[in-house]
Amino acid sequence: MSTPAQTIDRPRTSPKKAGRISQPGVNPLVSMLKYAFILVILLISVGPFLWVFLSSFKSNLEILNSALALPARLKFSNYVMAFKIAPLAQFYGNSILIAVTGTLLNLTVLGMSGYVIARFEFKGKKTIMSLVSMALLIPGAALLLPLYLTVRNVGLYDNILGLILIYAGFGLPVSLYILSSYFLTIPKELEESAYLDGAGFLRTFLTIILPIAKPGFGTAGVLQFLLCWNEFQFALTLTTGLKNRTLPVALFYFKSQFASDYGAMFAATILVVIPSIIVYVLLQEQVVSGLAAGAVKG
């Protein structure tokens, strides 16, 4: 027979805790599938870049004999040869000018228009958004001939200004949707308070809305910069010679009729893609927060 003290000291397990203890753990198969999926994504994303990077230090013979093997020795002369084969320095300057100017022009125009679309109701708003949506469905190749004729007639053929205007226009749908969606997440009470304090429309936009919308502008800016930096088709068709061409066109110089310098071509490829990777890494937090906030409304 148990005493009262023994009855009090006896450990008891509540049904709730007992239920938690009896619950099975995470399925090992599910965890393995998750890690396998992540590994596959990493291989698809990083694998080609690492292969090109390692191949940029190989000779042609090593690349042709064993494409997946490590280089026997690092051949830095491929990078020197890349600058000799193609005018990379000239193309670098053109690409930087076009990408930066095209991005700033795109964000300046669409930042203001996106704010108006997000905040005000006016006649034709739905029509404008429908046209912008349709623009996303039109492939760039379908516009190549009309743009070529237009650019040639207005005197902007083989001109950096022509590429800047075209790239800024091509980024219009994506930038407009990103910025207008982000503006919708900003509380209207902030603007109403500014209006009550005597601030006008422009001052409210510049001093209150712009600082808050930095993630949205960062997201749109990165995507627009990548579009300007990596575009090849229009840069090849709408320019000629060496004066106004951009970096992606430089890879054409490494292919000849009978032979190719693969090591120098891979070195040039690394030089082309490195700036876009740096820009994305520097603005990665802005891009993630901008896309997450812009997905709430819009």
N, C-alpha and C positions, 0 to 999 in steps of 0.2 A: 504493500500500500504506500503510495507516494505522499510525502508531506507537502503542506502548502508552499514552503520555500522552494522545494524541488519543482513544483508546478510553475512557479513564477520564473525560475531561472531557465526553464526549458526553452531552447530556441524555437522560434516559430517562423515559418516562411509564408508570406502572404500569397494569395492566389495570383496576384498581379506579377510579383517577382518570380514566382515559380513558372509562370507562363513565359517570362522573358528568358529564363535560363533554359527552358526546354526548346526555345526556338532554334532552328538550325542556322548555322552560320552562312556566310556568302558562298554561293556555289563556286568551287574552284574552276569549273569549266567556263562559267560566265566571265570570271576574271581573266582567264587565259585568252578568251575570245576578244576581250577589250584590249588587252595588251598587244595581241596579234594585229588587231585592226589599226592601232596607233602605229605599230611598227611598219605596216604596209603603207600607211599614209606618209610616214617619214621617208621611206625608201622611194616612193613616187615623187615626193617633193624635193628631197635633198640629194637623192642618188644621181640624177642627171647632172646637177651642178658639180658635185664632187668628181664625177667622171670627167667632165670637161676640164675642171681645174687641174686634175692630175695629168690629163692628156696634154695640157698646155706646157708641161715640162718634159715631154717626150719628143723623140725624133720621129720622122715619118715612118722609119723602119720599125720602131717599137710599136707605134700605133697600129700599123697594118699586121704585124706578126702576132701581137698579144694586146688587144684593145683593153682588157680588164686588168692587166698586170700593172704593178707599180713601176714607176720609171726607174731605170737602172741608176741614173744620176739626174739631178735637177738641171734642166737645160734652160737657163734664163735668157739665152740668146733668142728664144722664140719671141719674147716680148720686144726685144730690140728690132728683130726682123719685122714684126707687125707694124711698127712705126715707119719702117722703110718701104714696105709694100704698099701701104695705104696712108693717105694724109690724115691720120687719126687726130693729130693736134688741131687741125682746121675743123674737122668734123665735131670734135669735142666742144669747141667754142660755139659752133652753130647750134648744137643740140642743147647746150646750157641756155643760150639766149632764147631759143624757141620754146623750150620747156618752161622756163621761169616766166617769160612774158605771157605765153599762152595760158598758164595756170593763173597768174594774177588777173589777166583780162577776164577769164572765165568766172573766177570767184567774185570779182568786183561787180560784174553785170548781173550774175545769177544770185548773188547774195541779196541784192536789193529787190530783184524781181521775185525771188523765193519768199522773201519776207512779206511782200505785198500779197502774194497768192495765199500765204498761210493765214494772214490776219484780216483781210478785207474780202467782202463779197461784191462782185461787180459783174456786169453783163459780159458774157463771153468767157467767163472763167472756166467753165466745164469744157468749152470748145478748145481752149488753149491747152488744157491738161490732156484732152483726148489726142490732139495733134502731137504733143510731146510723147505720149505713150506710143503712138504709131511710129514715131521716129526711131524708137528702140528696135523696131522690127525690120527696119530697112538695112540691108547689108551695105557695107562700105563700097564693095565692088560695083554695086548697081549705080552708085553716084560718081564713079570715077570719070566717065566720059562727060557728063554734064558739068562737073566741077572743072575738068580740064579745059573745056570750051569757055566757061565763064572766066576762069582765071586768066586765060590767054587773051580774051577780049578786053578785060579791064586793065591789062598791062602788069599783072602780078605773077606771070609765069617766071620760073627760076628766080624767085624773090622770097626772102625770109619772111616778109610781112604776109605774103599769101599763105604760107604754111601756118603761121601763128593764128590767122583768122580762121582757117579751116579747122585746126585742132581745137580752138576755143569753141567753135560751133558744134563740133562732133561730141564734145563733152557736155553739151547743154542738157540733154535729158537726164543723165545720171546725176549731175550736180544739182539740177533743179529739184529732183525728187529727194535727194539727201538733205539739202538745206531747208526746203519747205517742211519736210517731216520733222526736222529738228526744231524749227521755229514753233511748231505746234506744241512741243513739250514745255515751252517756256510759259509760265503763268502770265495771263493778261494783266493781273493786278500790278505787276511791276511797271508796265507801261502806263497804266492809269494813274499810278502814284506820280510818275514823272510828269505826265500832262497836268496834274493838279498843282505841281510845283512850278509850272510855267515853262517846262521844256517843250520844244517843238518836235515835229515828227523826225527830222533829220538828226537832231541832237539826241533824242531818245534812242534812235537806231544805232548811232555811233558810240554812245557812252554806256548804254545799258545792254542792248541786245547783242552787239558784237562780242564783248568780253564773255558773255554767257555762252554764246554759240561757237566758241573756239573748237570744241570737239567736232561739231558738224563741218566747220570750215576745214579742219585738219583732214577729215575723212575725204571730203570732196577734193581737196587740194592734192592729196596723195594719189587718188585715182586719176585725176586730170594730168598730173605730172607723169605718171607711168604711161598714160596714153600718148602724150607728146614725145616722151623719150623713146618709146619702143616702136612707134608706128613706122612702117616700112613702105607700104604700097603707095601712099600719096607722096612720100618723100622721094621715092624713085621716079614717079611719073611726072610730078610737077616741078622737078628741078633737073638741071643738066650741068655737066662739068664738075668742078670741085669747089666752087666758091660758096654755094648755098646748101650743099647736101649735109645730111645728118649721119650719126654714128651707125644706125642699122644698115645703111646703104654701104658702109665701108666693108662689110663682110663679102660683098660682091667681088672685091678686088683680090680675094684669096682663091678664086676659082678660075682656072684657065682651061683651054680646050683640051690639053693633053696631060696636065699634071696639076696637083694642088699641094700647097704647103699646109698640111693639117695642123702641125704644131703651132705655127704662127696664127692660123685661123682660130684655133681654140684659145690662144692667148688674147687675140682681139675680141673674142666673144666674152671672155672674163672682164676685159676692160669696158665693154659695153654694158654689162649687166650690174657691175659693182655699184655705180651711183644709184640706181633704182633700189637696190637692196639697202644701201645706207639710208636713203630717204625714208623707206618704210620702217626700218629699225628705229630711227630717231622719232618718228611720229606714230609708233605702234599703239601707244596708250590712247592717243587722240582718236585713232581710227576705231579701236575697239569700243571706246565709250561713245563715240559718235554713232556707230552702227547700232549699238544696244539702245541708246536713247531714241534714235530715229525710228526704231522698230515699234515703239510704243503706240504712236499715233501716225496717221497719214494714209 
